[in-house]
């Protein structure tokens, strides 16, 4: 287990557990970050465990080298950012080297990272980022990018050899299967639960160092998958820091799933503190039917 991260917290009114100071980074993606960042913010804040700020990369790419969030001021950094993961690679959306080194140093010194869906498409030419996230897709990834990782016949498989990095079929609802039921993030979850309509990533590949796969989803040939159980929720150690990584969360409708909400809350808390105090809610989905989280019940949340 990685060492405790830097304690950048603020005591909430009335006492109780200290709030975890979180930063969401967005601004570029082939996904609708303008819609999903407010949802991710609501997910974290609804747990009453986090205070949240947002750093949005400048839209003027000439200004991007000057984008330098103060990562060290936060207990956890959440990435809702996709630099170059589309079919047409966009290296001009990469951060400048000082910002890359700052994130590396932040994690090596005990910081925390929460990687959401297409953030694993990012920075394919930045090797240390690949080590942080373990597995990624698109961005011209191939056999030089690392190994495939998946479950088959209930066993973890690491497969080297040629092939693309990153693929998904049509969006659909699918069950998530817990592979590590004793991990703090997944402890107490049903061993199988239904996730709302989403992209089911397959063919992810990377260094996969110091990585634990907590949950998978079956990528069927009927949905243009490869007949394997693909990693959906992962944790990694990087230096003294912790990383939570989920391939779930393509659209706002995917993120409204009670399962996704719970996984992100608990995973981000674990990355920041090494522990999980956020409970599994009563509206957590069962094996046969996905459920929208009750945090979106009010009209203001729609």
N, C-alpha and C positions, 0 to 999 in steps of 0.2 A: 504494500500500500504506500502511496506517495505521502510525503510529509505534509503537515498542515500548511495551507496557503497563508499569505499575509492577511492579517485581520483588518480589513477595511470595512468596518461595519458602523452603523449608527443605531443607538439605542432607541427603540420605539416608545411613543408616549405610553405611560402606564406600566412600563417594565415588560417582563416576558423575554422571549428570545430576542437577541439583537437582530436587527434587519441586515440583510446581506446586500451590499451595494453592487448592482449589476449594470453593465454597459452593453447595449445592443448596437452592433455595427452593421450598417446597411448602406445603400446608395447606388449599387450597381448589381444587376442580375438579369438573367433572361426569365426570371420569375417576378411576380408582382410584389416587390418588397414594400411598396407604398401601402399596400393593403395588409400584408402579413405582419409587418413590424408592429402596428398597433395591436394586433391580436396577440402576438408573442408578449408584448408589454402587459396586456391585460392578464394573460395566463400567469405571468410571474407575480404581478401585484395582487391578483385574486387570492394567492396563497397566504397573503399577509406576512410573507417571509422575506420579501425583497423590496428594495427601492430601486427604481429603474431610470436610467438616462439613455439617450440615443445619440450616437455619433454617425452622421450621414456623410459619406464621401462626396466630394464636390462633383457636380455633373460636368463641369468643364475639365476635361481630361488633362489640360495643361496645368491645372491646379492640384491634380492628384498627388504628385510628389510631395506636396506640402501638407498632406493629410496625415496628421500625427496624433492620434488619440493618446491620452495619458493612461495607458493600460494599468499601470501600477497603482492608480488611484481607486481601483475597483477589485472586489473580491472575486468576481467572475466576469468574463467577457463572452457574450453570445454573438455568434456570427450568423447573420442573415444576409450574406454577401456572396455573390458568385462573380468572380473576376473574369474567367475565360473558359467557362465550362460548356458553352454552346458549341455547335458543330463548327461555326466559324470562330476560331480562337481569337480572343481579345486580350493579348498581352498588355495593351495600353491601359487596361483596367487594373493591372497589378499595382500594388503599393510600392512606394520607393523603398530602397534597401534599408534606410534608417528605421522605417516603420516595421519592416519585416524583422530586423534584428531586435527591435523593442519588444515584439510579441514573443520571440524566442527567449529573450532574457526574462521576461515576465513569467513565463511558464517554468523555465529552468529554476527560478528562484522561489517557486511555490505558488504561482498563480493558478487560475482555473479557466478552462475553455469549454463552451457549450456550442456544438456544431450542429446546425439545423439543415437537413435535406440538401439543397443545392450548394450549400457552402462547401460540400465535399467535392464539388466540381472545380473549385477554385485553385489557382496558383500551381498548376501542374508542373511548372518549371522550378518551383521553390521546394527543394528536397526536404528541408526541415519541417515545412508545413505538412508534407506527406507523412512524415514521421509522427507529427502531432495527431493527425486524423486517422492514421492507420490504413484506410481504404478510401479511394476516390474514383470518380468517373468522368468521362468526357475530357475536354482539354487536350485531345490528341494522346491520351494515355494508351499504352500498349504493354507488351511483355517486358520492356525496359523499366516500366513503372513499378513493378513488383508482382506479387503473387495474387491469384484469386483465393478467396476464402469463402467457404460455404459449408453447410451441413448436408450430409447424405447418409441415409440409414442411421440417423441419430448420432453420427460422429462428425467432428470437425475435420474438414479437409482443406489442405493448402495445396494449390495446384499451380505449378509453374508452366511456362510454355507460351506460345504465341496467342494473340487474340486481343480484341478491343478492350478498352476499359470504360465501362458504363453503358447501360442499356435499360430500357423499360418498354413494356407494351402499353396497351390502352389502360386508362385509369379505371379502377374498380375497387370495391370494398374487398378486404381479405382478412383472414385470421392471422393474428400474431401469436407465435409460440414461444413461451419463456424457456430458455435453455439454462439459466442460472437462477433458480428460485430463491437461493439463499443470499444473493447480493442485496445490499441495502436498498438499491433502486427498485428492484423487482419483488422483494420479499412481501408476501401477502397477496400478490396479484394472482388472478386465475391463471392457470398454466396455459390456457388458450383463450384469447379474446378477440372480438371482431373490431377491426379498424375501419373507419369511414373511407369513402372513395379517395384514392390516392394513386400516385405513381409508385409502382413496386420496382425499386431499383434492383438490377442484377448486373453481373459482370463487373462488379467493383473490384479494383485491385490496387495494391500498394505495398509498402514495407510491412505493415501489420505487426509491428514490434510492440511488445508489452501491452497487448490488446486482449480483452476478454469480450466475447460475443454473448450478450445477455439475452437476445431474442432474435428470432428469424421469421420470415414469411415465405410461403411456397410460391415460387415463380413457375406457373404452369405453362406448358406448351400451347394450351388453348388461348392463353393471353400473351403469346409470343415470348414466353420465358424460356428457361432452359431446364425445366424439370428438376429444380434444386431448391433447397431452403436457404434463402439469402439473408445475410446479416441486416437487421433493422435497427438494433440498439446495441451500442458498444461502449466500453470504457477503455481508457488508455492511461498509462503513466508516461510523462515526458519530463525528464529531469526530476525536480521536486514537485512538479505540478500534476494536476489531474485533468483529464479530458473526458467529457460526455459527448457522444456522437450518435445522432439518430438520422437514418435515411428517410424517415417519415416526414410529412409536412409540406406537400407540394403547393396546395392552395388553401385559401381561407376556410373552405369547406372541410378540408382534411384536418386542419388545426382545431376545428371546433369539436372534434371527437373527444369524448371524455377520457378515453385511453391516452390519446396524444397529450392532452392537457396534463394528466397525472404524470406521465413519463417525463415530460419536459420540466415540470416543477421539481419532481424528485431527483431527476438526473442533474439538473442545474444546481440544486442544493448540495447534492453529493460532491459535485466537482468543486464547489466553493468550500465545503467544510469537511468532507470525508464521512459525513453522517447524513441520515435522512430522518427528519421529524414530520414532514408533510404526510398526512394520512391518505390512504386510498379511499376515495369518496364512495358514497352509496350508489351514485349513478355510473360507476365504472362498468363498462360493457361486459356482457357475457360472451359465450362462445358463438352464438348464432345471430346476434343483432348488435350493430353499432349504435352508440348513443351520443347525442350532443351533450356537451357539458352544461351543467346547470349555471355556470358562470355567465353564459350567454342568454339566460332566460329573459332578462329585462329588455325593453324596447331600445334602451340606450346602447345595449351591447350588440344589437343587430347591425 
